[in-house]
Amino acid sequence: MPTRRQLGALALTGAVLSRPALAAFPDRPITVVVPFAPGGANDLAGRLLADRIGPILSPEGRALVENRPGGGSAIGAEYVRRARPDGYTLLVGSASTLAVAPASGASAARYHPTQDFTPITVVGTSPLGVVVPTNSGITTVKQLVDRLRAEPGRIGYASSGVGGVSHLGADYLAVLAGTTAQHVPYRGGSQTAESLIKGETLYAVDQLGSVVGQVRDGALRLLAVTTRTRDTNFPDVPTVAEAVLPDYELTTWTVMAGPKDLPDEVAQALSKAANTALAEPRVRERLESTGTTPVPDSTPASTRAFLDREFALYRNIVQKIGLKLD
């Protein structure tokens, strides 16, 4: 009969053998699931990481992007949640994916961002901006808020889709101002800007990277940023909090995660590979061109803490505006 020490050694050996052999990881292509259609800032982040993490992990390593849009980006997240926790199926999701969708009770998002996934890395954060058509005559965010209050429920705002961060941000602005506005959803950031320029809607709260071109060429006016501190690219533009609504704060972000119960050594290896990629000048420059500030020093533990904090913030906003996606 084996001794207790022998049984312990056998159990330890079994545990080690049941894990992926990290020295050989990856021994086949990694699938990086982007829960949005191709072409957006989240898709670019996923492709930049997929291009680099494979070779960083292993000379023969490869990672491929698979776009799985739908359900307010929850369908792609659910696919990853159900995947085998071996490091070969990863999610590159946004605040819409891992905060707004589950906080709003969407039927496609019956998951929790840290209880049902293994956080790996914070890829980057992105400020949002409050924008109006330059020819609207509105030059400050206080003037916009005064207009919303003067015409409750009659002012239209554009968003890139129901349940997205742009929807949440614009509605939150009206709610904190003590009024309401009409939501006019579109299919993407370019259509949002176009609706403003055409005068179909009066304002939007969108990622700076999505509207910076129209702001630079003078078609749109940036009234304020949604972060707690001013954006370094627009130091003369106030925050919403300092200009008119002290409680207003909102940031979107991109996070890499895997299925629940991903082995710690695999999560650590993926996190380090992602951080190495994010520190590369070419990757940083491409991300920054979309308004995303790379975060090249997060860990699985700090990513978990970040997601828990952001989920609580978004859940509070969802409750304040009464957003229900189903």
C-alpha positions in Angstrom: 0.0 0.0 0.0 1.4 3.4 -0.9 2.5 5.6 2.0 1.0 9.0 2.7 4.1 10.7 1.2 3.8 8.5 -1.9 0.1 9.4 -2.3 0.9 13.1 -1.9 3.6 12.8 -4.6 1.2 11.0 -6.9 -1.5 13.7 -6.4 1.0 16.4 -7.0 2.2 14.7 -10.2 -1.3 14.3 -11.4 -2.0 18.0 -10.8 1.0 19.0 -12.7 0.4 16.7 -15.6 -3.3 17.8 -15.8 -2.1 21.4 -16.5 -1.0 22.5 -20.0 2.7 22.0 -20.4 3.8 25.6 -20.2 7.1 24.9 -21.9 5.2 23.8 -25.0 2.5 26.6 -24.8 1.2 27.4 -27.4 1.6 24.3 -29.5 -1.3 25.3 -31.8 -2.9 28.6 -32.8 -4.6 30.7 -30.1 -8.1 32.1 -30.9 -8.6 35.7 -29.8 -12.3 36.4 -29.8 -13.3 40.0 -30.6 -17.0 40.5 -29.7 -17.5 43.3 -32.3 -17.5 43.6 -36.0 -14.2 44.2 -37.7 -13.0 47.8 -38.0 -13.4 49.4 -34.6 -11.0 50.3 -31.8 -11.6 47.0 -30.0 -11.0 45.0 -33.1 -7.7 46.8 -33.7 -6.6 46.1 -30.2 -7.4 42.4 -30.6 -5.5 42.2 -33.9 -2.5 44.0 -32.6 -2.3 41.6 -29.6 -3.0 38.5 -31.7 -0.2 39.5 -34.1 2.4 39.7 -31.3 1.5 37.4 -28.4 2.0 34.2 -30.3 5.6 34.9 -31.3 6.4 36.4 -27.9 5.2 33.2 -26.2 7.0 30.9 -28.6 9.0 31.2 -31.8 6.3 29.2 -33.6 3.4 30.6 -31.7 0.4 32.0 -33.6 -2.8 33.8 -32.6 -5.8 34.5 -34.8 -8.7 36.9 -34.4 -12.2 35.6 -34.6 -15.0 38.3 -34.7 -18.2 37.2 -32.9 -20.4 40.3 -32.7 -24.0 40.5 -31.4 -25.9 40.8 -28.2 -24.3 44.1 -27.2 -20.9 42.2 -27.5 -22.2 39.6 -25.0 -22.3 36.7 -27.6 -18.6 36.6 -28.1 -18.0 36.8 -24.3 -20.4 33.9 -23.7 -18.5 31.8 -26.3 -15.3 32.4 -24.5 -16.9 31.7 -21.1 -18.0 28.2 -22.3 -14.6 27.5 -23.9 -12.1 25.0 -22.4 -9.8 26.8 -19.9 -6.5 26.0 -21.6 -5.4 29.3 -22.8 -6.3 28.7 -26.5 -9.5 30.8 -26.5 -9.3 34.3 -25.2 -11.6 37.4 -25.1 -10.6 41.0 -25.9 -13.6 42.8 -24.6 -14.7 46.3 -23.7 -16.6 48.0 -21.0 -19.8 47.2 -23.0 -18.8 43.5 -22.9 -17.7 43.0 -19.3 -19.6 45.7 -17.5 -22.6 47.3 -19.3 -24.1 44.1 -20.7 -24.0 42.0 -17.5 -25.0 45.0 -15.3 -28.1 45.7 -17.5 -29.5 42.2 -17.2 -29.1 41.3 -20.9 -30.2 37.7 -21.5 -27.1 37.0 -23.5 -24.9 38.2 -20.7 -25.7 36.0 -17.7 -22.2 36.2 -16.5 -20.0 38.1 -14.0 -16.8 39.7 -15.3 -14.5 38.1 -12.7 -16.5 35.2 -11.3 -17.0 33.7 -14.8 -13.8 34.7 -16.5 -10.1 34.7 -15.7 -8.8 38.3 -16.0 -5.5 38.5 -17.8 -4.5 42.0 -18.8 -5.9 45.6 -19.0 -5.0 46.4 -22.6 -5.8 50.1 -22.4 -8.2 52.8 -21.3 -10.1 55.3 -23.5 -11.7 58.6 -22.5 -15.0 59.7 -23.9 -15.9 63.1 -25.1 -19.2 65.1 -25.2 -19.5 66.4 -28.7 -22.0 68.6 -30.6 -22.1 70.0 -34.2 -19.9 73.0 -34.4 -22.8 74.9 -36.0 -25.2 74.1 -33.1 -24.3 77.3 -31.3 -23.5 75.4 -28.2 -19.9 76.1 -26.9 -19.9 74.7 -23.4 -21.2 71.5 -21.7 -23.1 73.7 -19.3 -25.0 75.2 -22.2 -25.8 71.7 -23.4 -27.1 70.7 -20.0 -29.2 73.9 -19.8 -30.7 73.0 -23.2 -31.5 69.5 -22.0 -33.2 70.9 -18.9 -35.2 73.4 -20.9 -36.5 70.8 -23.4 -36.9 67.5 -21.4 -37.3 64.5 -23.6 -37.1 66.5 -26.8 -33.4 66.6 -27.5 -31.9 63.6 -29.4 -28.5 62.0 -28.8 -26.7 59.6 -31.0 -25.0 56.4 -30.0 -23.2 53.6 -31.7 -25.8 51.1 -30.5 -28.2 50.1 -27.8 -26.4 49.1 -24.6 -23.0 50.4 -25.6 -20.9 52.8 -23.6 -21.9 55.7 -25.8 -25.6 55.0 -25.1 -24.9 54.8 -21.4 -22.7 57.9 -21.3 -25.2 60.2 -23.1 -28.2 59.0 -21.1 -26.2 59.3 -17.8 -25.5 62.9 -18.7 -29.2 63.7 -19.0 -30.1 61.8 -15.9 -27.6 63.5 -13.7 -28.8 66.8 -15.1 -32.2 65.9 -13.8 -33.9 65.5 -17.2 -34.3 63.1 -20.1 -33.3 62.9 -23.8 -34.2 60.8 -26.8 -31.9 57.9 -27.7 -31.1 57.6 -31.5 -28.9 54.5 -32.0 -26.8 53.9 -35.0 -24.6 51.0 -36.2 -21.2 52.5 -35.4 -19.1 55.5 -34.5 -18.9 56.9 -38.0 -22.6 57.0 -38.4 -22.9 58.7 -35.0 -20.6 61.5 -36.1 -22.5 61.8 -39.4 -25.9 62.1 -37.6 -24.5 65.0 -35.6 -23.0 66.8 -38.6 -26.3 66.4 -40.5 -28.3 67.8 -37.6 -30.3 64.6 -36.9 -29.1 64.6 -33.3 -27.7 67.3 -31.0 -25.1 65.5 -28.9 -23.2 62.3 -28.4 -20.8 60.9 -25.7 -18.3 58.8 -27.7 -14.7 57.6 -27.6 -12.4 60.4 -28.4 -10.7 58.2 -30.9 -13.9 57.8 -32.9 -14.6 61.6 -33.2 -11.1 63.2 -33.0 -10.9 63.5 -36.8 -14.2 65.5 -36.9 -13.1 67.6 -33.9 -9.8 68.4 -35.5 -11.4 69.4 -38.9 -13.9 71.6 -37.2 -17.1 69.7 -37.9 -17.7 68.7 -34.3 -17.0 70.7 -31.1 -15.6 68.8 -28.1 -17.3 70.3 -25.0 -15.9 68.1 -22.3 -14.2 64.8 -21.5 -15.8 62.2 -19.2 -12.8 61.2 -17.1 -12.0 62.5 -13.7 -9.0 64.5 -15.0 -8.5 66.3 -18.2 -7.2 64.6 -21.3 -3.5 65.4 -22.1 -4.4 65.7 -25.8 -7.0 68.3 -25.1 -5.7 70.2 -22.0 -8.0 73.2 -22.5 -11.1 71.0 -22.6 -12.7 70.6 -19.1 -14.1 67.5 -17.6 -17.9 67.1 -17.3 -17.4 66.9 -13.5 -15.5 70.2 -13.2 -17.7 72.1 -15.6 -21.2 71.2 -14.6 -22.0 67.7 -13.0 -19.6 66.9 -10.2 -20.7 63.2 -10.0 -20.1 62.4 -13.6 -17.3 60.1 -14.5 -17.0 57.5 -17.2 -14.1 55.7 -18.9 -14.2 52.9 -21.4 -11.5 50.3 -21.7 -10.2 47.1 -23.3 -9.4 43.9 -21.3 -8.1 40.5 -22.2 -9.6 37.6 -20.3 -10.0 33.8 -20.6 -12.5 31.3 -19.4 -12.9 30.7 -15.7 -10.3 28.4 -14.0 -7.5 29.2 -16.5 -4.3 27.8 -14.9 -2.4 30.6 -13.1 0.8 29.9 -15.0 -1.0 30.2 -18.3 -2.7 33.4 -17.3 0.6 34.9 -16.1 2.4 33.9 -19.3 -0.4 35.5 -21.5 -0.4 38.6 -19.3 3.4 39.0 -19.6 3.3 38.5 -23.4 0.5 41.0 -23.8 2.4 43.5 -21.7 5.5 43.0 -23.8 3.5 43.7 -26.9 1.9 46.8 -25.4 5.3 48.2 -24.7 6.4 48.0 -28.3 6.4 51.4 -30.0 4.5 50.3 -33.1 1.7 48.7 -31.0 1.5 51.8 -28.7 1.3 54.2 -31.6 -1.5 52.3 -33.3 -3.5 52.1 -30.1 -3.0 55.7 -29.3 -4.2 56.6 -32.8 -7.6 55.3 -31.8 -7.7 57.2 -28.5 -6.6 54.2 -26.4 -3.9 54.7 -23.8 -2.0 51.3 -23.5 -1.6 49.9 -20.0 1.6 47.7 -20.3 2.1 46.8 -16.6 -1.1 45.1 -15.4 -1.2 41.6 -13.9 -4.0 39.0 -13.6 -4.5 40.2 -10.0 -4.6 43.9 -10.8 -6.9 43.2 -13.8 -9.3 41.4 -11.5 -9.3 44.3 -9.1 -9.8 46.7 -12.0 -12.8 44.8 -13.4 -14.5 44.5 -10.0 -14.2 48.2 -9.5 -15.4 49.1 -13.0 -18.3 46.7 -12.9 -19.5 48.2 -9.6 -19.2 51.7 -11.2 -21.2 50.7 -14.3 -23.8 48.8 -12.3 -24.4 52.0 -10.3 -24.8 54.0 -13.5 -27.1 51.3 -15.1 -29.3 51.5 -12.0 -29.4 55.3 -12.0 -30.6 55.5 -15.6 -32.8 52.4 -15.4 -31.2 50.7 -18.4 -32.6 47.2 -19.2 -31.5 45.5 -22.4 -34.2 42.8 -22.3 
